[in-house]
Amino acid sequence: MTEVLLFHHAAGQTPGFTSFADTLRAAGHTVHTPDVYEGHVFTDLDAGLAHAKRVGFDVLQERAIEAARAIPDAVVYAGFSIGAMPAQQLAQTRPGALGALLFDSCAPVSEWGDTWPAGVPVQVHGMDADEFFAEEGGDIDAARNLVSTAPEAELFLYPGDGHLFADSSLPSHDPVAAARLTERVLDFLSAR
């Protein structure tokens, strides 16, 4: 089966994040979940974001990149929200990537290169009215641009405004959308 390097979101390694990783494991995949928060977990997204700002987004990104050094190159990089940033960077810059799964976030490809690497499939998942994904930062525009320029890129939009909707332990959880996301992710992984 497929090896996955999965990065957590701004609330840390919540029970819902761990449950998602366990679902992938139960399907036979090897899932690595480095903790760039070093044990800090938050039940409130705002508190988690405040923690990320105190630590520094650059520091968190470097911790994630460092964690990848201990993992084989031939993996699928995945991440939720701020965790999608190291996943995207590694998929774009580390040779041997099998793919990328970006949840609730997508940066412009130009952050780490001129184009998305050929032969590296990618899925971007987000809610169509999520203030962080669809409105505030332009993530949805970056995702649409990625899909228009990379032949193996897919964007999946779900109805709703929940950020981190696939995390069953957070108030934004949407069980219907999360089930569809999980189904698509498992199909993606089984094809690697």
C-alpha positions in Angstrom: 0.0 0.0 0.0 1.0 3.7 0.0 3.2 5.6 2.5 1.8 8.9 3.6 3.3 11.8 5.4 0.4 13.7 7.0 0.7 17.1 8.7 -1.7 18.4 11.2 -3.6 21.7 11.2 -3.5 24.7 13.5 -5.3 22.9 16.4 -2.6 20.3 16.5 -3.0 16.5 16.6 -6.6 16.5 17.7 -8.6 13.3 18.2 -10.2 14.0 14.8 -6.9 14.3 13.1 -5.7 11.1 14.7 -8.9 9.4 13.7 -8.4 10.4 10.1 -4.9 9.0 10.1 -6.1 5.8 11.6 -8.7 5.5 8.9 -6.0 5.6 6.3 -4.0 3.0 8.3 -7.0 0.8 8.6 -7.1 0.8 4.7 -3.6 -0.6 4.7 -1.5 2.5 4.3 1.5 3.5 6.3 0.8 7.0 7.8 3.5 9.2 9.4 2.1 12.1 11.5 4.9 14.3 12.8 3.9 16.6 15.6 5.3 20.1 14.8 3.4 21.5 17.8 5.4 19.2 20.1 2.4 18.0 22.1 0.3 21.1 22.1 -3.4 20.5 21.1 -6.2 23.0 21.1 -10.0 22.6 21.0 -10.4 26.1 19.6 -8.9 27.0 16.2 -8.2 30.6 17.3 -6.1 29.4 20.2 -4.3 27.1 17.9 -3.6 29.9 15.4 -2.3 32.1 18.2 0.1 29.3 19.2 1.3 29.0 15.6 1.9 32.7 15.5 3.8 32.6 18.8 6.0 29.8 17.6 6.3 31.2 14.1 5.0 29.8 10.8 8.5 29.6 9.4 9.6 27.5 12.5 6.6 25.2 12.0 7.4 24.8 8.3 11.0 23.9 9.1 10.0 21.4 11.7 7.8 19.7 9.1 10.5 19.7 6.4 12.9 18.3 9.0 10.5 15.5 9.9 10.3 14.6 6.2 14.0 13.9 6.1 13.5 10.7 8.1 10.8 9.4 5.7 11.5 7.8 2.3 11.1 10.0 -0.7 8.4 7.9 -2.4 5.4 9.1 -0.3 2.2 11.0 -0.7 2.4 14.3 1.2 -0.8 15.4 2.8 -1.8 18.2 5.2 -4.7 20.0 6.7 -4.8 23.8 6.5 -1.4 25.1 7.7 -0.2 21.5 7.4 -0.9 21.7 3.7 1.9 24.2 3.3 4.8 21.7 4.1 2.9 19.0 2.2 2.7 21.2 -0.9 6.3 22.4 -0.6 7.6 18.8 -0.3 5.5 17.6 -3.2 6.8 20.4 -5.4 10.5 20.2 -4.4 11.4 16.7 -3.1 12.1 14.3 -5.9 10.2 11.0 -5.8 6.9 12.4 -4.5 4.0 10.0 -5.3 1.4 12.7 -4.9 -0.1 15.4 -2.7 -3.4 15.8 -0.7 -4.1 19.4 0.3 -7.0 19.9 2.7 -8.5 23.3 3.4 -5.6 25.1 1.9 -3.6 25.6 -1.3 -0.8 28.1 -2.0 0.2 29.4 -5.4 2.6 27.0 -7.1 5.0 29.9 -7.5 5.8 29.7 -3.8 8.1 26.8 -4.5 8.8 26.8 -8.2 7.6 27.7 -11.7 5.2 24.8 -12.3 3.7 21.8 -10.5 6.1 18.8 -11.1 5.1 16.5 -13.9 3.8 13.1 -12.9 2.9 14.2 -9.3 -0.9 13.9 -8.9 -2.6 16.3 -6.4 -6.0 16.7 -4.9 -7.2 19.9 -3.2 -10.3 19.7 -1.0 -12.1 22.6 0.6 -15.5 24.0 1.3 -17.0 26.5 -1.1 -17.8 29.1 1.6 -15.0 28.5 4.0 -13.7 32.0 5.0 -10.1 30.8 5.1 -10.1 28.7 1.9 -12.7 30.4 -0.4 -12.5 34.0 0.7 -9.7 35.3 2.9 -6.4 34.1 1.5 -7.2 33.2 -2.1 -6.5 29.5 -1.6 -9.4 28.6 -3.9 -7.9 30.8 -6.7 -4.5 29.1 -6.2 -6.2 25.7 -6.3 -8.1 26.6 -9.5 -4.9 27.8 -11.1 -3.2 24.6 -10.1 -5.9 22.5 -11.7 -5.8 24.6 -14.9 -2.0 24.1 -15.3 -1.3 20.6 -13.9 -2.9 17.7 -15.8 -3.0 15.5 -12.7 -4.6 18.0 -10.4 -8.1 17.9 -9.0 -10.1 20.4 -7.0 -13.0 19.1 -4.9 -15.4 21.7 -3.4 -18.0 20.8 -0.8 -21.0 22.9 0.1 -20.6 24.7 3.4 -18.4 27.1 5.3 -16.6 24.7 7.7 -12.8 25.0 7.9 -11.3 21.6 8.9 -14.6 20.0 8.1 -13.0 16.5 8.0 -11.8 16.7 11.6 -14.5 14.8 13.6 -13.4 16.4 16.9 -14.0 20.0 15.9 -17.3 22.0 15.7 -16.8 22.6 12.0 -17.0 18.9 11.2 -19.4 18.0 8.4 -19.9 14.2 8.4 -21.3 14.0 4.9 -18.5 16.1 3.3 -15.9 14.3 5.4 -17.1 10.9 4.3 -16.9 12.0 0.6 -13.4 13.5 1.2 -12.2 10.3 2.8 -13.6 8.1 0.0 -11.8 10.3 -2.6 -8.6 10.2 -0.6 -8.7 6.4 -0.2 -9.3 6.0 -4.0 -6.3 8.4 -4.6 -4.0 6.4 -2.3 -5.1 3.0 -3.7 -4.0 4.2 -7.2 -0.4 4.9 -6.0 
